[in-house]
């Protein structure tokens, strides 16, 4: 665990979780996002859940990841 300083407190985080994940129950994802919100600016933490998704990914999640990257990272020339 490292210190959370002013720069780190403003980092944007996207956390995604399937509501049918048999390996990491949704409850643990919910607890994790609440812990993150207590450590950094809660307005910068986004938690998305996906109906029917197990311990995998789905098109909707990948679209959300792309949108997050496009919003928070500079374009590549």
N, C-alpha and C positions, 0 to 999 in steps of 0.2 A: 504494500500500500504506500503510495506516494502522497505528498501533500497536495491538497487542492488549492491552487492559488488563483489570483484574479483572472488570468488568461484561461486556465482550465475550467473555471466556473461558467464560462460563456460558450463552451463547446456545444455543438448541436449533436444530438444522439437520436437515432432511429432504432427502436427495438421492435422486432416482429416476432409473432408467436402464433402457432396454430392452436385452435381450441380443442383439437383431438390428439395432441401430441402425447404418445404413451411413454416417452422417455423423460421428457421434462414437462411436468404438468403445468397447465396455464397458471395455476396458483403461484408457482415459483417465478414465472415471468412477471406476474403482477407485483409480487414482493420485491423483485429486482428493480422494477421501474420506480416503485415508491422510494427505495433506497437511493437510487440515482437522483431523484428529484430532491432528496434531502441534502445531497452533496453538491449539486450544481444548480444553476438557474432552472427551476422547474419548467419555465416557459420554453426552454430549449430541448426538452425531452418529449419525444413522440413515441407512443406505444400503439402499435397496430396489431389487431388479431384477425385471423382468417378462419372463417367458418369451414369446418370439415377438414382442415389441413392437419396432417399428422406431423411427424418429425422430418419435414421435408420443405419444399418451397412450392409456390404456385405462381401463375402468371401475374395475378393481382399483386402479390408481394414484390415480384421483380419490377413491376411498373412503379410501385411505391418507392423502391430502392433507387431506381433511375431518376425519379422526380426529386428525391432527396439529394442525390449526388449533383444533379443539374442545378439545384437551388444553392447548395453550400460549397461546391468546389468550382474553381475557375475553369473556364473551357480550355481544352487542350488544342493548341495550334497545330 
